[in-house]
């Protein structure tokens, strides 16, 4: 049995996004208030008009109180969710289903994280009991395995593959340099990428996303109500979340050149949205570029490139800001960093701007007559992850 489609049954009517970065002078409460009020202002409503809230955070707060306290909510339901790096997207998914069900008229999904306050140089770990057989590898080490595996399977030279990965890093930093909300707002040259200190395997510093603080929020209504509320809502076309069973870590046939959970999530989201040719129908995509080889492999898993050809499409500029399918036009995780609870909603914020023609002129993409955008998150290592894909669009029907 597959999920029932909620195509056009829910829509975004307002969004808010804080600055991302090392925000030492702002608390998580400050970020929550800023994102929530910005979304309400964008939607043309008061905070009191919101019937229910979904909070996505991995380590910054426990329970709905992490949201209700700073917003001074009284008598309102607040649900806190967590799902690895798809946490912000999980908040959005649950809020979408809640408003579609008719249980509420107006809802908010908000994601927040204060990663820098944790005093670590990576994702904040949450100790989970296990039987001692789990591999003890860092995130960069896990994802570095994609590079030699891809080169061997598809016969791509290490030099060509390195050039493609460098192009991805430069592309995302080029885009981020034009985004005032990004943490890193400086273009990076191929020479700089090449000279960067190594991190794991073939990955250097500029192949890895950063750590940051930030928050983002979305206001949703039922599709028909949204159309009556404003002339330019963003309709939810398809939502899919897939949790893997971890078999990739034990399966000797798993080759580290694909994320099966992403393939399944994309297939389901496309089915719901009625997308049959994503490369020609999707106008833009915000994907989880935690590492440069991740973005490359995702181009194939999401159906934007044929198997074994993503590296070549990257070098041709297909996914550049002014390519035929811009990927991460806001700069992605490479430029924003990755405050876990906020990233999924940050991606939707870029769709909110770009698809409605509201992005700053220096980075507004050419939609090529298309009206659909895609967001993607994954959490966990290759072969053992969760994946989220959404398709949103400006046209109803």
C-alpha positions in Angstrom: 0.0 0.0 0.0 1.3 3.5 -0.9 0.5 6.8 0.7 -2.4 8.7 -0.5 -1.5 11.9 -2.4 -2.3 15.2 -0.9 -1.5 17.1 -4.1 -2.8 20.7 -3.8 -4.6 19.9 -0.5 -2.0 21.9 1.5 -0.1 25.1 0.6 2.5 27.5 2.1 1.2 31.0 2.5 4.2 32.5 4.3 7.8 31.8 5.3 10.5 33.2 7.5 14.3 32.6 7.6 16.9 33.9 9.9 20.5 34.5 9.1 22.6 31.3 9.3 26.0 31.3 10.9 28.0 31.5 14.1 25.3 33.5 15.9 26.9 33.9 19.3 24.8 36.9 20.1 21.5 35.2 19.5 19.9 32.3 21.5 17.7 29.6 20.1 14.7 31.5 21.6 15.7 34.6 19.6 15.9 32.6 16.4 12.6 30.9 17.0 10.8 34.2 17.6 12.5 35.8 14.5 11.6 33.0 12.1 8.0 32.6 13.5 7.1 36.3 13.4 8.7 36.7 9.9 6.6 33.8 8.6 3.4 35.3 10.1 4.2 38.8 8.7 4.8 37.2 5.3 1.5 35.4 5.5 -0.3 38.4 6.7 -1.6 36.8 9.9 -1.0 37.1 13.6 0.7 34.5 15.6 -2.6 33.9 17.5 -4.2 32.9 14.2 -2.0 29.7 14.1 -3.9 26.7 15.4 -1.1 24.2 15.9 2.7 24.1 15.7 5.3 21.5 14.7 8.9 22.1 15.9 11.8 20.3 14.3 15.1 20.2 16.4 17.6 17.5 17.0 19.5 18.7 20.0 18.5 22.3 20.8 15.3 21.6 22.7 13.1 18.9 24.2 9.3 18.8 23.8 7.0 21.4 22.5 8.0 23.7 25.4 11.1 24.6 23.4 8.7 26.5 21.1 5.8 27.5 23.3 8.0 29.2 25.9 9.7 31.8 23.6 6.6 32.4 21.6 4.5 32.7 24.8 1.9 30.3 23.4 -1.0 29.4 25.7 -3.5 26.7 25.0 -2.0 25.7 21.6 -0.7 22.2 20.7 3.0 22.0 19.9 4.6 18.8 18.6 8.4 18.4 18.7 9.8 16.0 16.0 13.3 14.6 15.1 14.4 12.5 12.2 18.2 12.9 11.8 19.0 15.5 9.1 15.5 15.4 7.8 14.2 16.9 11.0 13.0 20.2 9.6 11.4 18.4 6.6 9.7 16.1 9.1 8.1 19.1 10.9 6.8 20.3 7.5 5.5 16.9 6.5 3.5 16.5 9.7 2.1 20.0 9.5 1.1 19.4 5.9 -0.8 16.3 6.8 -2.5 18.0 9.8 -3.9 20.8 7.9 -4.9 18.6 5.0 -6.9 16.3 7.4 -9.0 19.3 8.3 -8.0 19.1 12.0 -6.6 22.6 11.8 -7.1 25.6 9.5 -3.7 27.3 10.0 -0.5 25.6 11.1 3.2 26.4 11.5 6.3 24.2 10.9 9.4 25.6 12.4 13.0 24.2 12.5 15.8 25.5 14.7 19.2 24.5 15.8 22.1 26.1 17.8 24.9 23.9 16.7 27.7 26.3 17.6 26.6 26.4 21.3 27.3 22.7 21.6 31.1 23.4 21.4 31.7 20.6 18.9 33.1 20.7 15.4 30.5 18.3 14.0 26.9 17.2 14.5 25.9 16.9 18.1 25.9 13.2 19.0 23.0 11.7 20.8 24.3 8.5 22.5 22.2 5.5 21.4 22.7 2.0 23.0 23.7 -0.6 20.5 25.2 -4.1 20.4 28.7 -3.0 19.6 28.8 -4.1 16.0 28.0 -0.7 14.5 30.9 0.9 12.5 32.6 3.8 14.3 33.2 6.1 11.3 32.8 9.9 11.1 30.4 11.4 8.6 33.2 12.5 6.2 34.7 9.0 6.3 31.4 7.4 5.5 30.6 9.6 2.6 34.2 9.6 1.3 33.5 6.0 0.3 31.3 7.2 -2.5 34.2 8.6 -4.5 36.3 5.5 -5.2 33.2 3.4 -5.5 31.7 5.7 -8.2 35.0 5.9 -10.1 35.4 2.2 -10.2 31.9 1.3 -11.2 31.6 3.9 -14.0 35.1 4.0 -15.1 35.6 7.6 -14.4 39.2 8.8 -13.8 40.1 10.2 -10.4 41.1 13.4 -12.2 37.7 13.9 -13.9 35.9 13.0 -10.7 37.9 15.4 -8.7 37.2 18.2 -11.2 33.5 17.4 -10.9 33.5 17.5 -7.1 35.4 20.8 -7.2 32.8 22.2 -9.6 30.0 21.3 -7.2 31.8 23.1 -4.3 32.6 26.2 -6.4 29.0 26.3 -7.7 27.4 26.2 -4.3 29.8 28.8 -2.9 29.2 31.0 -6.0 25.4 30.9 -5.2 25.9 31.4 -1.5 28.1 34.5 -2.2 24.9 36.1 -3.6 22.7 35.2 -0.6 22.7 37.5 2.4 21.2 34.8 4.6 24.1 32.4 4.0 26.9 31.7 6.5 29.7 31.6 3.9 29.3 34.4 1.4 32.4 34.2 -0.6 33.2 32.6 -3.9 35.8 29.8 -3.8 38.2 29.1 -6.7 39.2 25.6 -7.9 42.7 26.4 -6.7 41.4 27.1 -3.2 39.5 23.8 -3.1 42.6 21.9 -4.3 44.8 23.4 -1.6 42.4 22.8 1.3 43.4 20.5 4.1 42.3 16.8 3.7 39.5 15.6 5.9 38.8 12.0 4.9 39.7 9.9 1.8 39.4 12.2 -1.2 37.4 14.8 0.7 39.0 18.1 1.6 37.6 20.9 3.7 35.6 22.4 0.8 34.0 19.1 0.1 32.2 19.2 3.4 29.3 21.3 4.7 29.8 23.5 7.7 28.1 23.7 11.1 25.9 26.7 11.9 23.0 28.1 13.8 19.7 29.1 12.2 15.9 28.8 12.1 13.2 28.7 9.4 9.4 28.6 9.5 6.5 28.0 7.2 2.8 28.8 7.6 0.4 26.4 5.9 -3.3 26.3 5.1 -5.5 24.0 3.1 -5.1 24.5 -0.6 -8.5 26.1 -1.2 -8.1 28.4 1.8 -4.6 29.4 0.7 -5.8 30.4 -2.8 -8.5 32.6 -1.2 -5.9 34.1 1.3 -3.3 35.2 -1.2 -2.8 35.1 -5.0 0.6 33.3 -4.9 0.7 30.4 -2.5 3.0 27.5 -2.9 1.1 24.2 -3.2 2.4 20.9 -1.8 2.4 18.4 -4.7 4.1 15.4 -3.2 5.7 14.4 0.1 7.7 11.2 0.8 9.8 10.0 3.7 11.6 6.7 3.6 13.4 5.1 6.5 15.9 2.4 5.5 16.3 -0.9 7.3 20.1 -0.6 7.6 20.7 -3.5 5.2 23.2 -1.5 3.1 25.7 -1.7 6.0 25.5 -5.5 6.0 24.8 -6.3 2.3 28.0 -7.2 0.4 26.1 -6.2 -2.8 25.7 -2.6 -1.7 28.3 -0.6 -3.7 28.1 2.9 -2.3 27.1 4.6 -5.6 23.5 5.2 -4.7 21.2 5.9 -1.7 18.3 3.4 -2.1 16.2 5.4 0.4 16.5 8.5 -1.8 15.5 6.5 -4.9 12.4 5.3 -3.1 11.5 8.7 -1.7 11.9 10.4 -5.1 9.8 7.7 -6.8 7.0 8.2 -4.3 7.0 12.0 -4.3 7.0 12.0 -8.1 4.1 9.6 -8.2 2.0 11.8 -5.9 3.0 15.0 -7.8 2.4 13.4 -11.2 6.0 14.0 -12.3 7.2 11.6 -15.0 10.3 13.3 -16.3 12.0 15.2 -13.4 14.8 16.6 -15.4 12.4 18.4 -17.7 9.6 19.1 -15.3 11.4 20.4 -12.2 12.5 24.0 -12.3 15.0 23.9 -9.4 16.1 21.6 -6.6 17.5 22.1 -3.1 19.3 19.0 -2.2 21.3 17.7 0.9 24.8 18.5 -0.2 26.4 17.4 3.1 29.4 16.4 1.0 30.2 17.1 -2.7 30.0 13.4 -3.8 26.6 13.3 -2.1 25.2 15.9 -4.4 26.7 14.2 -7.4 25.1 10.8 -6.5 21.8 12.5 -5.7 21.6 13.9 -9.3 21.2 10.2 -10.4 19.1 9.0 -7.5 16.6 11.9 -8.1 16.4 11.2 -11.8 18.2 14.3 -13.0 21.1 12.4 -14.6 21.5 9.0 -16.1 23.5 6.5 -14.1 27.2 7.1 -14.4 26.7 10.5 -16.0 26.1 13.0 -13.2 29.8 13.9 -13.1 29.7 14.9 -16.8 26.4 16.9 -16.4 28.1 18.8 -13.5 31.0 19.7 -15.7 28.6 20.8 -18.5 27.0 23.3 -16.0 23.6 21.7 -16.1 23.0 22.3 -12.4 24.6 25.8 -12.2 22.6 28.9 -11.2 21.8 29.6 -14.8 21.8 26.0 -16.0 18.8 24.2 -17.3 18.1 22.7 -13.8 19.7 24.9 -11.0 20.6 22.8 -7.9 21.0 24.6 -4.6 20.6 28.1 -6.0 20.7 29.5 -2.5 24.1 28.0 -1.8 23.0 24.7 -0.2 24.5 23.3 3.0 28.0 24.2 1.6 27.2 27.9 2.1 24.6 27.8 4.8 26.0 25.1 7.1 23.7 22.6 8.6 21.7 23.5 11.7 19.9 20.1 11.5 16.4 21.2 12.5 16.3 24.1 10.1 17.9 22.9 6.9 14.8 21.2 5.4 12.7 24.3 5.9 15.5 26.5 4.6 15.3 24.6 1.4 11.6 25.3 1.1 12.2 29.0 1.7 14.4 29.1 -1.4 11.6 27.4 -3.4 9.2 30.0 -1.9 11.3 32.8 -3.3 12.5 31.3 -6.6 9.2 29.8 -7.9 7.3 33.0 -7.2 10.0 35.2 -8.8 10.9 36.8 -5.5 14.6 36.0 -5.2 17.1 38.8 -5.5 17.8 39.7 -9.2 21.5 38.5 -9.0 20.4 34.9 -8.2 16.8 34.7 -9.6 16.8 31.6 -11.8 15.2 31.2 -15.2 12.3 28.8 -14.6 12.1 27.9 -18.3 8.3 27.9 -18.0 8.3 25.3 -15.3 6.5 25.7 -12.0 7.8 22.9 -9.7 10.6 22.8 -7.2 12.1 19.9 -5.2 13.6 19.7 -1.8 15.6 16.7 -0.5 17.2 15.7 2.8 18.9 12.6 3.9 20.1 11.6 7.4 22.5 8.9 8.3 25.3 7.2 6.4 25.2 5.6 3.0 23.3 2.3 3.2 21.6 3.2 6.5 19.7 6.4 6.2 16.3 8.2 6.1 15.4 10.3 3.1 12.8 13.0 2.4 11.7 14.4 -0.9 9.1 17.1 -1.5 7.7 18.6 -4.7 6.0 22.0 -4.5 4.6 24.2 -7.1 2.9 27.5 -7.9 0.1 26.2 -10.1 -2.9 24.3 -8.8 -4.1 21.3 -10.6 
